[in-house]
Amino acid sequence: MKLYIMNISKIDPDNNKWYKCLSDKRIEKVERLKKADKKAQSIGAELLLNYAVKQKYKTKTPVKWSTDGNGKLYLIDYPDLYVNLSHSGCYAVCAVNNTPVGVDIQRGRECDMKMARRFFTSEETYYINSSLDKEHSFFKIWTRKESFVKAIGKGITIPLNSFSVLDDMLEYNGKSYKFREYTVSQQGYVLSACYLS
């Protein structure tokens, strides 16, 4: 698995120079967004996607992609390459793998224990409450759960409290998924990826 990360704070979403690097679908998506930071995140995510595919296949044109019924992104011309995107704050992330993969990045903020009790297992909630750094523990659980549901392609159709991500491996439907946590240079971010092993 390869992970690409970009600080998108220097992307001016009102500068149309980015459009030559984006697919028509991404341009439509960017133009529907209202906030400048959301536009920059979306542009950054596709710039990373194009870069990742260019590294593997030496292509020069923006990648063609679509989404399935659950909203999972796939590459039209490269069906055997699995990709996933995420963004938060001033970062965009792209994960690339030869098996299903999911990635999630979150900018830390005060953890919401009501949300934890609603969406996490009791063991995960206990883990957060027992931690010296509750904020990091909360977002470690959150990003692992998000990356897992993205990797299996189910989105939020699977209840987040129906599985635990405390271990570095999770068995689901007879398959094994592994988790990895990555360090982001700017403090306050938590980044996790999940892939079919």
C-alpha positions as CSV (number, residue, x, y, z in Angstrom):
1,M,0.0,0.0,0.0
2,K,1.2,3.5,-0.8
3,L,0.0,6.6,0.9
4,Y,0.2,10.1,-0.5
5,I,-0.4,13.2,1.6
6,M,-0.6,16.9,0.6
7,N,-0.9,20.1,2.6
8,I,-3.5,22.0,0.5
9,S,-3.3,25.3,2.3
10,K,-1.6,26.9,-0.7
11,I,-4.3,25.9,-3.2
12,D,-6.4,28.8,-4.3
13,P,-9.6,27.2,-5.4
14,D,-10.7,30.3,-7.3
15,N,-7.7,30.0,-9.6
16,N,-8.9,28.0,-12.7
17,K,-5.3,26.8,-13.4
18,W,-6.2,23.7,-11.4
19,Y,-9.0,22.7,-13.7
20,K,-6.6,21.5,-16.4
21,C,-5.4,18.9,-13.9
22,L,-8.9,17.7,-12.8
23,S,-11.5,15.4,-14.3
24,D,-14.8,16.8,-15.4
25,K,-16.5,15.0,-12.5
26,R,-14.2,16.7,-10.0
27,I,-14.6,20.1,-11.6
28,E,-18.4,19.7,-11.2
29,K,-18.0,18.6,-7.6
30,V,-15.7,21.6,-6.8
31,E,-18.1,24.1,-8.4
32,R,-21.0,22.7,-6.3
33,L,-19.0,23.3,-3.0
34,K,-19.6,26.7,-1.3
35,K,-16.6,27.0,1.1
36,A,-13.1,27.7,-0.2
37,D,-11.4,25.2,2.2
38,K,-13.7,22.4,1.0
39,K,-13.0,23.2,-2.6
40,A,-9.2,23.2,-1.9
41,Q,-9.5,19.9,-0.2
42,S,-11.4,18.3,-3.1
43,I,-8.9,19.7,-5.6
44,G,-6.0,18.5,-3.5
45,A,-7.5,15.0,-3.3
46,E,-7.7,14.6,-7.0
47,L,-4.3,16.1,-7.6
48,L,-2.9,13.3,-5.3
49,L,-5.0,10.7,-7.1
50,N,-3.6,11.8,-10.5
51,Y,-0.1,11.8,-9.1
52,A,-0.5,8.3,-7.6
53,V,-1.8,6.9,-10.9
54,K,0.9,8.7,-12.9
55,Q,3.6,7.1,-10.7
56,K,2.3,3.7,-11.4
57,Y,1.1,3.9,-15.0
58,K,3.0,7.0,-16.4
59,T,-0.2,8.5,-17.7
60,K,-0.4,12.3,-18.3
61,T,-4.1,12.9,-18.5
62,P,-6.4,13.3,-15.5
63,V,-7.6,10.0,-14.2
64,K,-11.2,8.9,-15.1
65,W,-13.1,7.7,-12.1
66,S,-16.6,7.0,-11.0
67,T,-18.4,5.7,-7.9
68,D,-20.4,2.5,-7.2
69,G,-23.8,2.3,-5.6
70,N,-22.3,2.8,-2.1
71,G,-20.3,5.8,-3.2
72,K,-16.9,4.0,-3.4
73,L,-14.6,5.5,-5.9
74,Y,-13.1,3.3,-8.6
75,L,-10.8,4.0,-11.6
76,I,-12.5,3.3,-15.0
77,D,-9.2,2.6,-16.9
78,Y,-7.4,0.8,-14.0
79,P,-10.0,-1.6,-12.4
80,D,-7.3,-3.6,-10.6
81,L,-5.9,-0.6,-8.7
82,Y,-7.8,0.3,-5.5
83,V,-7.8,3.9,-4.3
84,N,-9.4,5.9,-1.6
85,L,-9.4,9.6,-0.7
86,S,-9.8,11.6,2.4
87,H,-9.3,15.2,3.6
88,S,-9.5,17.2,6.7
89,G,-8.3,20.7,7.7
90,C,-5.3,21.5,5.5
91,Y,-4.5,18.0,4.3
92,A,-5.7,15.7,1.5
93,V,-4.7,12.0,1.4
94,C,-4.8,9.3,-1.2
95,A,-4.2,5.6,-0.5
96,V,-3.4,3.2,-3.4
97,N,-3.2,-0.6,-3.1
98,N,-3.6,-3.8,-5.2
99,T,-6.4,-4.9,-2.8
100,P,-9.3,-2.9,-1.4
101,V,-8.2,0.0,0.7
102,G,-9.7,2.8,2.8
103,V,-8.1,5.9,4.4
104,D,-9.3,8.6,6.8
105,I,-7.7,11.7,8.2
106,Q,-9.2,13.8,10.9
107,R,-8.1,17.1,12.4
108,G,-8.3,16.6,16.2
109,R,-10.7,18.5,18.3
110,E,-12.4,17.9,21.6
111,C,-13.6,14.3,21.6
112,D,-17.4,13.8,22.0
113,M,-18.0,11.0,24.4
114,K,-21.7,11.0,23.6
115,M,-20.8,10.2,20.0
116,A,-18.4,7.5,21.2
117,R,-21.1,5.8,23.3
118,R,-23.4,5.9,20.3
119,F,-21.0,4.8,17.5
120,F,-18.2,2.8,19.3
121,T,-18.3,-0.5,21.1
122,S,-18.2,-0.5,24.9
123,E,-14.6,-1.8,24.8
124,E,-13.6,1.1,22.5
125,T,-15.3,3.6,24.8
126,Y,-13.5,2.2,27.8
127,Y,-10.2,2.4,25.8
128,I,-10.8,6.1,25.2
129,N,-11.8,6.8,28.8
130,S,-8.7,5.0,30.1
131,S,-6.3,6.9,27.8
132,L,-4.0,9.7,28.9
133,D,-4.7,11.4,25.5
134,K,-8.5,10.9,25.0
135,E,-8.6,13.1,21.9
136,H,-6.0,11.1,20.1
137,S,-7.6,7.8,21.2
138,F,-11.0,9.0,20.1
139,F,-9.8,9.9,16.6
140,K,-7.7,6.8,16.3
141,I,-10.9,4.7,16.7
142,W,-12.8,7.1,14.5
143,T,-10.3,7.0,11.6
144,R,-9.9,3.3,11.8
145,K,-13.7,2.7,11.6
146,E,-14.0,5.1,8.7
147,S,-11.1,3.6,6.8
148,F,-12.6,0.1,7.4
149,V,-16.0,0.8,6.1
150,K,-14.4,2.6,3.1
151,A,-12.2,-0.5,2.4
152,I,-15.1,-2.9,2.4
153,G,-17.1,-0.5,0.3
154,K,-20.1,-0.4,2.6
155,G,-19.9,3.3,3.7
156,I,-22.1,4.1,6.6
157,T,-24.6,1.2,5.8
158,I,-22.8,-0.9,8.4
159,P,-23.3,0.2,12.0
160,L,-20.0,1.6,13.4
161,N,-20.7,-0.1,16.8
162,S,-21.1,-3.5,15.2
163,F,-17.3,-4.1,15.0
164,S,-14.2,-3.2,17.1
165,V,-11.0,-1.7,15.7
166,L,-8.9,-2.0,18.8
167,D,-6.7,-4.7,17.3
168,D,-4.5,-4.1,14.3
169,M,-6.4,-6.7,12.3
170,L,-10.1,-7.3,11.8
171,E,-11.8,-10.3,10.4
172,Y,-14.9,-9.6,8.3
173,N,-16.9,-12.0,6.0
174,G,-14.0,-14.4,6.1
175,K,-11.4,-11.9,5.1
176,S,-8.6,-10.2,7.1
177,Y,-8.2,-6.4,7.1
178,K,-5.2,-4.7,8.6
179,F,-4.9,-1.2,10.1
180,R,-2.0,1.2,9.9
181,E,-1.7,4.6,11.7
182,Y,0.5,7.3,10.2
183,T,2.1,10.3,11.7
184,V,1.2,13.7,10.1
185,S,3.9,16.4,10.3
186,Q,1.5,18.9,11.8
187,Q,0.3,17.9,15.2
188,G,-3.4,17.4,15.9
189,Y,-4.2,15.2,13.0
190,V,-4.9,11.4,13.1
191,L,-4.5,9.4,9.9
192,S,-5.4,5.7,9.6
193,A,-5.6,3.3,6.6
194,C,-7.2,-0.1,6.3
195,Y,-6.5,-2.7,3.6
196,L,-7.4,-6.2,2.7
197,S,-4.4,-8.3,3.6
